[in-house]
């Protein structure tokens, strides 16, 4: 920690709750427009999202910031992983690290880790009860690590999962087979439709066996495991008092297996590129589940080869669920305020409240694919009447998002020690095995085996049992 930030920490520590409560109760502002307070915000935004955020920062600096004496500096750290590494390096005072930012974007696990180092400000006393009530409850609770009403993550924009569809190619398939959008509303229907699509595409070339194409792929496998389990009636990571109890039920795990691993090894699902948007661009799949914040990256043209491409129309649908399960993922990092002098913390909160006012938050959402975080902004009417310029694709995305937020129980895992590593087990254990075993199946079919012969051993109960026991063992290392 630099000397300036160390002194700032001691100042806040000594002043204590008195100054914090005063700031939240509307006392005299600690800011001086003649001597502006500068704050730095670290994000992982890139592309359109970074442009939209920087535009908002510039607007703030030229209006409210100038009036109150606040100057905000936005710094993109690149990727989520880069941001997390750089924040940890700054907080730990590593040689060559930058100064600790006043605000940084974080998911709950990273925010929790920094909080354990004593570097996160609880913002609950900086907001009135009326101000708190404006935000969606589950968004505020994400930063309540101790269950006492803390606000250690300020919600600024939330993402959700959507099913993105290459409507151009889907329409051809649907016309030939009678497939319907309703078939994609639940996981079992999606799996059955993917099988039908593989068989239909395989039949297009009767002289070439086993060359059917995959319908579907997904990003964020941990979301599939966690939300799928909730929809099936069980929470994998139950956290109480920052202690995690593991519930990795075998019957639930089998449902997850049957609706990802099995269709994957048979070629009905696929994951070839770094992201599923890459697979959409090459035509390897025509549907995928991904974050709403990534919709702007999905293609308008499919490139079959260097010399062959064609335009496509995209559609955005709700994320398929296990039948009867009304849970949806709550994702998207919030903003964490670090310890500092009182004017810095106050300035941070003023900027965050300004940014999340309905009109501005909707504008940012329209440019980025995130949803606003207040109750009043999460409606189709509010978005349509905001005056923000919204593309057709983004409007479809936001409308699906509003319906998702209002029609489901939103879920995200609570923070616990080792939470990031435990989530990584869910992210890779099933998908890595599926990809490796699919390669074996493809090799066998290339040598003349039928699909049934090539996949036979992978459909055995023993194969599932071995994966389940190994995954269970790895997850138990994080239970407390």
N, C-alpha and C positions, 0 to 999 in steps of 0.2 A: 504494500500500500504506500502511495506517495505521502510525503509529509503533509501536503495540503489536505488530502482525503483523511489522513489519520487525525489531524486537528479537527476536521469537520465531524468525524465520528465521535470524538471526545466531547465536542460541543453539544451534539445531539444527546449523547448519553447523559451528560450532566444536566442539561435543561429538562430532559425527561418529558413526562406526559403533559406537564402544564402547558408548554408551548404548543404541543400537538393539539391539545384540546382547544386552545385558543384559536388556532388556525381554522379548525373545523367549525367554530361557532361564530365566525364572521368578524373577528377582531381586526384591528388595524393591520393592513397588509404589510409584510416584512419587505416588500419590494420597493425599489426606488427607480422610476423611469429615467432619472438623470444618471443613474449608475446601474445599468441593466445587469441582471443575473443571467449568466450563460449556462445552459444545460445541454448535454450531449445524449443522443438517443442512438443505440445500436440496434440494427435490425438485420434480418436475413432476406429482406425483400430484394428482388431482382426484376428486370424487365418492366412490364406494365405496372406491376405492384409498386416497385421502387419509384417509378415516375409519378404515380398517383400519390404516394406518401410524401415525396419531396415537394410536390405541388402544394399539398396541404400545409406542410411546414412553412413554406414560403409565404402562404396566405396568412398563417398565424403570426409570423414575425412582422409582417407589414401592417397588421391590424391590432389585435388584442395584445400581442407581444410588445409592440411599440408603445401602446398606451400604458401598459402595466410595468414595463421594464423587464421583459423576458426575451432572450434570444435562444432559439432552439437550433441545434446543429444535428443533422441526420447523417449517420454513417452506416453503410451496408457492409457487413462482415462477410458477405458471400453466401455460404450455405448455412443450414441449421447447425451442422457439426462444427463448422468454422467458428460460428458465433459462440457456441457453448465453450469451445476450447479457449477462445480469446477472453471470454468473461472470466473463466476459472483462472487463467494465467494472470489477468489483471488483479483479481481479488487476492490471489496468493502472492502477489508482488514479485513474480518471476522476472528475471533479468531480461530486459528488452521488451517487456509487456507494456501496453498502453495503460494510461490512467483509467481507473474504474469509471465506467460511464454512469451518468445519473439515472438513466433508464436503459434497460435492455429487454428485448423480446425473449420469452422463455416459455417452455412447457412446464408442467407442474414438477416433474422430477428434477429438472435443472434448478428451478426456483427454490425447491426444497433444499437442495444441496447447498446453494449459496446462503439460504436462510440459516442453515445449521452453522455457518461460519459467522453469523451475526451481522450480515451485511444487507439485509432486506428490511425495508420500512413497512410497518403495518399501517395501511392507509385508512382504516375504519374511522378514525377520529377526524380525518380531513374531509369527510363527506357527511352531510346531514342525513337524517333518516329518510327524508323526502328524496334526496339525490340517490341514495342506495336503492330505494324502491323502484326507481326508474329502470334499473337493469334487470335482466332475466336472472332469476335466483340461482340457477345452476352455474351461471357464468361467474358470479361472485363467490360461490362456494368452492370453486376450483382452487382458490388461493387461501382457503381457510384450513390450514394444515392441522391446527390443534383442535378444531371443532368449537371454537369460542367466538366466532364471528369475525375473525381476522380477515383482512383484505390484503394479501401479499402478492396477488396477481391482479392487476387492473385490466378488466376485459375491454378490448378495443375493436376487435373484429374476429368473427368466428367462421370457420369453414365447416363444411358438412360433406358427406359423400353423395355422389350422384352416379347414375348409370348413363354414360355417354354412348350414343348409338350412331353408327354410320347408316343413316336412314336410306341413303341411295341403294346400298347393297342389301339392306334388310328388306326393302320393299320388293325387290326381285324375289328373294327367298320367300317372303310372306305370300306373294301372289301365287307362287308355285306350290306351296305346302299348306296354306291356310294358317300359318303362324300369326300370332296376335300379340300386341303389347302386353295384354294381361298375362301372357305366358312368362313374362319377365318380371313379374311383381314379387315372386317369392323364389327362394333359392332352389327348391325342388323343381319348380317350373322352369327356371333358368337352366338347370342341369339337363332336364329332359329336352329342352329346346336346343341346347348345344349339341346333344347327341343327334337330333334330327338334322341339324345344319351340317354336321360332319358327314352324315350318311348321304344327304342330298348333294353336297359338293363332290363327294367321292363318286357318286353315280354319274356326274357330268363327264367323266373320263373312264368308261367301262373297261378300256384296254389297259389302264394303269391302276392296279389295286392299291388300296390303303393310302390314297393321296387326298383324303378329305381334309377340310380346313377347320381350324378352330373358330368358334364363335366369340369366345369371351376370355378376358384376362382381368386381373385386378392388381392395383397397387395396395400398399399398406396391409399386409397379411395379418399383422397383429390386430388391426381393427376387425377383420373378419373373425378371428378367434374370440376376441373379447366381446364384441357386440353379438356375434352369433350365439355365444354361450348365454348372454343375458336374455336373448330372445327365446332361448331354449330352457330358461328358468334357473340359470345358475351363474353366479358371479365368480370368475376365476380368482381374482385378487380382491378379497374382502379386507378392507383396511379400517381399523378402529384404533384411535389413539396413536396413529402413526405405526401400528403394528399390522403386518399382513398375515392373514390366514388363507391358505391355498385351498381352492375347490376345483380340482381338475377331474371332473366326473368322467368315467370311461364311456358311458352311454352317450353323453353330450359330445365328447371327443369323437366318437364314431360317426355321429351325424355330420360333424365338421369335415371329417375325413372323406366320407362318402360323397360329399358335395364340393370337394375341391381336389383331393388327391386322385380319386378314381377317374373323374372326367379328364383330369390333366394327363395321367399316364396313357389314357386312350386317345388323346389328341383333341378332345372336345374343347379344352381350355388351353391357353398358351401364355408364355412369358419369354420373349426373345430379346427385346431391346432393354435398355436401362429402365425405361418407364413404359407403361402400357400405351401412352400416347405415341411412342415410337412405333409400337406394333400396329397401331391404327394407321399411321402414316404409310406403312409398307403394305397394308392390307392383310397382315397376318391374322388379325382379328377384326371383327366389326362391332364389338361392344366391349365396354370395360367399366369397372367401378374405379373412380378416382376422386380426388378432392375437388370441391367446387373452385378452389383457388387456382387449380390447374386447367380450368376449362379453356382459358385463352390460349393454351399451348396445343390444343387439339387441332388437327389439320382440317383444311378446307379442300385439300387435294390428296389423293392416294397415289403414291409412286410405286408402281409394280416393279419397275426397273429404271435404269438410267434413261431409257428412251420411251418408256410407256407410263403415262399417268392419266388420271381423270378426276374431275371435280366431284365433290360429294356434298350432300346436305347433312348436317349434324342435328341430332335431337337430344334432348336432355330429359331423363326420366328419374323417378325416385329409385333409390338404392334398393335392390331386392332384399327381402327379409326372410327369415325362417317363418313359416306359416304360424300366425297367431302371436308373433313377438313384436310388440310395439316399442322397441328401443331403437334409437339412432345414435350414432357417434357424435360427440361434441369434441371438436378439434379446432386447432388454430391457436397459436401462442398468444399470450397476453403480454402486458408490459409490467416489468418489475422495477420498482424504484429503490435505489441503493442509498445507504446511509450517507448523509451530507449535512451541510449547514442548513438551518431552517429556511432561509430564502430559496435555496436550491430545491428542497423537498416541496415547498409551497409552489414554486414555479412548475415543477414536474406535474403536480396534481392539476394546476390550472390548465396546462396544455392538454392533459389527458381528458379532462372534462370537456374542454372545447372541442377536441377531436371527436368525441363520442356523442356530441349533440346530434339530434336526429338528422337534420338536413345534411350536415357534413359527413356523418357516418354512412348515410345512404349514398352520397356521392362517391365516397371511397369504395364502397361495396360495388357500385356500378362499374367502377374502373378495374376492380381487382378480383371479383368472384367471391369475396367474403360477404358474410351477413352482418348487418348492424347488430348492436348488442343491447339496445333498449327495447322495452316491451312495445312502445308506441311505434317504433320504426320497423318492427317485424310484422308488417302486413302488406298485402298486395296493393292496397289502396295508398298506403304511405309511400311505397316505392314508386308507384305509377304517378302519384301527385307531387313527387319531390322536385320535378323540373330537371332532374339529372338526365344527361344524354346516355341512353342505355341501348346497346346493340341488341338485336333480336336474340342472339345466342345467350347473352348475359341476362336478358330479361327472363328467358326460359329458366336459366339456372337459379336466379334469385327467387322466382315464383315457386320452383320445386323446393328451394331451401326454406322459404316461409312456411310452406305446407309441412315440411319435415319437422321444423322446430315446433310448430303449433299442434301437430298431430301425433307426436311421439314423446316418450320419456327420454330426455337427452342423457347420455352416459359418457363419462370419462373416468379412467382409473384415478384414485386418489394417490398422492405421493407417499412413498415409503422408501426406506433404505434399500438400495439395489434395484429400484423400480425400473430404471432404464435398461439394466442388464436382463431383468426378468422379461420385460417387453420384447427384447431382442430374441429371446428364446422362442417366443410366439411368432415373431416376425419371420424367422428363418427355418425353424425345425420342420414344418410341414412343406413349405415351398421348396426348400433345398432338396428334400428327399424326392418330391414329386418331379422336379426338373432332372435330377440324376437318373431316376428310374425311367423317365420318359426317353432319355437318350438310349438306354438299354433296349427299350421296346422298339424304337426306330431302327436300331441296328439289327435286331432280330428280324423285323419285317423286311429289311433290305436284303437279308439272306434267304428270304422265301417263306418265312413263317406267316401264318394268318394273324390277324389282330387277336383273335381269341387265344391262340397258342402263345403269342408274345407277352400278353398281359396276365396269363393265368396265375403265375406265382405271386404277382403283386396284388391280386384280389383275395388272397388267402387271409383268413383271420390271423394266422401267425405273423404275417407281415404287419398288420395293424397293431397287434399286441406288442411287438418289439418296438415299434415307433412310440407307442403310447407309454410304455414303461420307461424308455429312455428320456422322453420329454418330461414325464412326471418327475423322474429323478433330478433332472436339471432344474426344474421349477422349485422343487422342495428345498433347494439350497438357499432360496430367498425367503422362505417362510419363517415366521418368528414366533 
